[in-house]
Amino acid sequence: MFSRRTPAPGAENRLTRALASHGRPVLDLTATNPTTAGLTVDPAPALALLAAPGGGTYAPDPRGLASAREAVSAYYAARGVSADPARVLLTASSSEAYGWLLKLLAAPGDVVLVPAPSYPLLDALAALEGVELVRYRLPEEDRWSVHASLVAEAADRAGAAGRRVAAAVLVNPNNPTGTSVSRAELDGLSSLAARRGFALVSDEVFLDYRFEDRPGDVRVAAADEGEALVFSLGGLSKAAALPQLKLGWILANGPAALLAEALERLSWIADSYLSVGTPVQLALPGLLAWGERAAGALRTRLRSNRAVLSEALSGLPEATVAPLAAGWSAAVRLPAGEPEEEIALRLLAGEDLVVHPGYFFDFPHEAFLVVSLLPEEETFRDGAARLARALRRR
């Protein structure tokens, strides 16, 4: 009756089941929704832009209205990146962008290479397209950096199993480790992808939340034409802290003939959905301008909460907080004596505190906890204190 692309009911993990049956209010350090995080920047001026004249008309362009794509181009220009609006295509979200790119690049049964550790949403998106994921390792000893040689190893494993590699995903900066791809490694990946006949998809939704770029780190993978087809993803959800407005984008680049065909095929896919609303497209220039203030307020909070977490855990030499290189999360490394899922369950039962165990993000070994740095400062301070108190009782 039902497709194997969707999970059967009752497939929740232990922490999800425990949370569903938990009878008390919880302090949630996994929250990543900026609309519930009590930002000091008033969203009313941004939301008022949605009532701009013209929102009641409907003259769709599959790639997105020219004015909106020009706004995305201006957004990149302000960050030192040349992005021709002709290479921009609008989507309702980065998740939809992934879906469209998987439709463009992969047939059912093909392989997409993805980093580990990284955000678990990619599993669901791949399953919905009938695509298999093969993971490439981000080495902890090099602060979880991308290495083209390890991507090549993953491609070799897929090839040895008789599977076609359709794309390799970069999460740049990575969620939750915050690390980015270097120019040398991106060039190596582009050469590898061109030789093997696959594309690169660079998820850059945390572009505006980078704190410790290393010399040579790449901010926008599709900024320059390389040997391979490359797609960079962004959107209002993070750039302007407005996930409810549902607008993202794809910036494409690559060899001219290949790029032209990719954009034509993507336009055909987009024309089948026409998912981005006219009012949000018309409002996009103003929304991105407002988003500069929202992102600035969030960056201040993220730094503050990271300092609070380090202070709270400073008396626990066995607990190590990863540097805040980028993003909205902090990874806490603990000794492997107790499974991280048991730690998370104990935090819920004893402290009414919700955190993510590291295996949710494909950390390669025990024990990691991942916490969101997004909550309001006082809420986060309370959560950090509960975490430290529980860890002292181990």
N, C-alpha and C positions, 0 to 999 in steps of 0.2 A: 504493500500500500504506500509506504513512505520512502523517500529517497534516502540513500545512505549519506547524503551530503549534510544531513542534520542529525544531531545526537539524540539518542533515545531518552525519554524522560527518566529522571532518577540518576543521571550521570554526574551529579554534583560531587565536589570533593568534600572531605570531612569538615574543613573550616566553614564552607558555605552552609552545610547542614547544621553545624553547631550554631552559627550565627542566626539561622532561621528559627531555631528553637530557643535562643537566648532570651530570657524573660526580662532583662533589665536594659535601660538605655546604655548605649556604647559610645565611646569616644573613638571616632573613625580616623585613623592615620593612613587610610588608603584612598581618601577622597581626592579626586582630581578634577572636579567640576568647579570652575572659577565663579560660576553664578551663585554658588552656595558658600563662597569663601569670605564673604563680608568685605569685598574690596572697598577702599575709601574713594575710588573714582566713580562718580555718579554715572550710571549707564543711560540715564534719560536722554541726554543730548544725542547719543549715538542711536538709540532706538527711535528717536523722533525723525531721523533721516529716512526711515522706512516709509514715511508719509509723503515723500517728495513727489512733485507732479510727474506724471507718466507711469506711475506704478499700476494704474488700472488698465493699461494697454498690454497687448501680448503680440510681440513680433519677434519670435525666438530666433536666435542664432545658435546652432549646435555647439559652437566653441565658446559661446558666451558673448554678451553685448560688447561691442568694441570699446565703449567707455570703461567698462569693468576690467577688460583685459589690459587696457592702458593704465588703469590704476594699479594692477598687479605689476606691470612693467615699472611704474614709478616707485612702487614699494621696493623692488629689487635695486633700482638705480640709487635710492637713498642708502643702500648697503653696498654700493660700489660694484654692482653686477649689471651688465648690459643684458636685457631680456626683451627681445623684440616681441610685441604683443601677438604677432603671427605665430609665435612658438608657445603661446599660452592657451590652455583650454580649461574652462571652469567646470567644477563638479560640486555636488552637494556636500562633500566631506572627503577627507583623506581615505576613509574606508571605501567610499565609492570610487575614488581614483584608483585604489588598488584593484577593485573589482574590474574596472574598465581595462586597466593595463593587463590583468591576467587574461581577460577575454581577447585582448589584442595579441598577446605574445604566446599564450600557452593553450595547447589542446588538452582535453581531459587525459590524465595520466602522465602528463609532462611534469618535470621537476623544477621547482624554484628554490634557489639556495638562499638561506636566511641565517642571520647571525645568532649565536648563543653565547652569552645571555642576550635577551631582547624581550620586547613586549609580546604577550601571548595572543593578541588579537589576530596575528598573522595565521595562526592555525585555523581559526574559524573562517577567515576569508578564503584561504586556500581550499578548505573542505567544500565551501559553497560553489567553487568553480571546478571541483573535481581534480584539483592539482595536488601533487605530493610535495611536501617540504623536505629538504635535506639540509641539515644544519652545518655551518662551518664555525669553527672555534674562534672565539676572541680570547687570546691568552691573558690570564690574570697577571702573569709575571710581567707583561708589558702594558698594564693598566687597561686591559680589555680593548686593545687597539685592533683595527682591521689589518690583516696581512693578505695580500693577493695570493701568496703561496698556499695559505690555508683554504682560501676559496677554491683554488685549483684542485686541492686534494679532495674537497667535497664534490667538485664537478667530476673528478676521476671516479669517485665511488658511484655516482649516479650513472656514469657511462658504463662502468663495469657491470652494472645491473641491467644494462640495455635500455636506460631511460634517457630521454632527450632533456637537456637543460634549457629552459626557456628564458630565465632571468636570474639575476642575483640581486638581492635586496641589501641595501645599506640603510642603517638607521643612524643618521648623521645630524646632530649628535645622538648617541645611543640612549635609549630608554631601557633600563634605569642607570646605566653606568656613567653616562654623560660624555663618553669619549667620542672623538671624531676621526674621520679618515684623513690621512696625510696626502699631499699632492703626489708624492712618489708612489704610494700604494694605489691611489686612484688611477694614475697613469698605467700602473701594472695591471689593474683590473680592467681598464678599458682595452688594453692590448689583448688580455686573456679573452675577454668577451668577444672582441672582433674575430679572433682566431677560432673560437669555439661556436660562434654564431648565436650568442645570446645577448640580451639587453641588461642594462643596469637601472635599478629603481632606487632612488635615494630619498628616503623619508626624512624631510627636514622641517617638520612641524615645530621643533624647538629651536629654530634658527635664532630667534630673538632672546634666547635664554642660555647664552654661552658665557661662561665666566673665566675659564682658564684655557683659552686656545693656545696650543703649542705652535712654535714656529713651523710653518708649512702646512698647517691644517686647512682643509678645504671647507668653505662655508656652503657653497652652492655647487653641486656636482655638475649640473647642466649649464653652468655659466659659460664654459668654453667648449668649442667643438673638439671632440676627441675621435679616437678610432671607432668607438662603439656608440650605439644608440643609448642615450641616457635620459631619464625622466626624474626631475626633482619635484617633490610634493610639499605643499604648504597650505595654509588656510586660516580663516578667522578664528577658529577654535582656540588656537594658542596665540597667534599674532596679535589678536585684539581681545582675547579672553571672552569671546562671544560664540560659544559652541551652539547656542540655540538658534543662531541665524543661518546655519547650514550653508556655508560657502567655502569651498576649497579650490585648489588649482593644481594643474600639472604644467611645469615648464619643461619643454623637450629640447634636445639638441643631439647632434650627431652628423655623420656624413650626409651631404645634401640630398642625395637621391633617397637614401633610407629614411631620412627625417621627413621628407615630403610625403612618402607613402605612409609612414606611421601616423602623421597628422591627418591625412585623408581618411585612413581607416578609423582613427579615434573619433573623428567627426561623425562618421557613420554610426559608431556605437553611441555617441552622445545624442545624436538625432533620434535614436530609438528610445531615449529616456527623457530628454529635456527636463531635467530634474531641478535646475537652479531657478529660483523665483525671480521675477523681474524686479520687485521692489528692492531686494537685497543687492542685486547687481547695480541698480541705479545709485544706491546709497554707498557703494563700496569705497569710493574715494574718501568720503567723510568718515566712514567706519575705520578705515586703515589709519587715518590721521588721529582719530580718537584713540585707537588702539596703542599708539605710541605711549600715551599716558598710562593706560592700563598695564601695559607690559612693564613700564618703569616701576609702577607701584608693586607689581608682582616680583620683580627682580629684588627690590628692597626687602620684601617679606621673605623670599626664599633664602637670601643671605642671612637674615636675622634668625630664621628658624634653624638653619644649618648650624649656626653658632650656638643656639640653645641646645640642640641635640648633642653637640660635641661637649658642651659644658656638663650636661646631665650625665653623660657616660664617661666623663673624665676620670672618675674614681674606679672605673672597671677596666683595668689594663687589657683584659682579654677581649674587650669589645672595641672594634676598630671601625670608625666611620670613614667611608670613602670620601676623597676630596670632591667638592662641588664643582665639577668641570662644566656641567651644563644640565639643563632640564629641571624638572619639578620634584625629583625623588632623591632619596638618600639610601644607600645600601650599607647595612651594618653587618660586619663580619664577626662571627662568634665561633668559639671552639666547637668542634664537631661532636662533642660528647652526648648531646641531646639533639634528636632530630628537629629540624627547624619547624616542621608542621606541629610537633608536640609543643614547642615553645609558643607558637602562635595560638594554639588551642588553650594553653595555660594562661596566656595573656588575656584571652577573651573570658575565660572562666574566673580568673582571680582578680583581674583589673578592669574588666569591661572595656578592654582596649583591642582594636582591630588593626592588625598589620598583615602584610603579605609575607608568606614564607618564600624563600628565594627560588624554590623549584617552579613557582608560577612563571618565573622569567627565564627558566632554563639555566640557572647558575649550575656550574658543572659538578659541584660537590657541596656537602654540608659545611657550615651552616651559615645562611644569610637571612636577614630580614630586610624587607624593603618598606620604607615609610614615605608617604607624601609630605612634602614641605609646604604644601599649599594652604593648610588650615590657618585661621586667624591666630595671631601670636599667642594670646592667652590660652586658647584651646590647645595649641601645639605645645606650649610650655607644660601644661597639665599632662598631656600625652607622653612627653619625653620623661617627665618625672615618674609616671606610672611604669614606663618601660624600664627605666633604671632601677626602680624599686623591685620589680619582678626579677630582673636579671641578677640582682644582688642575692636573691633568695635561691638561686640555682644550686 
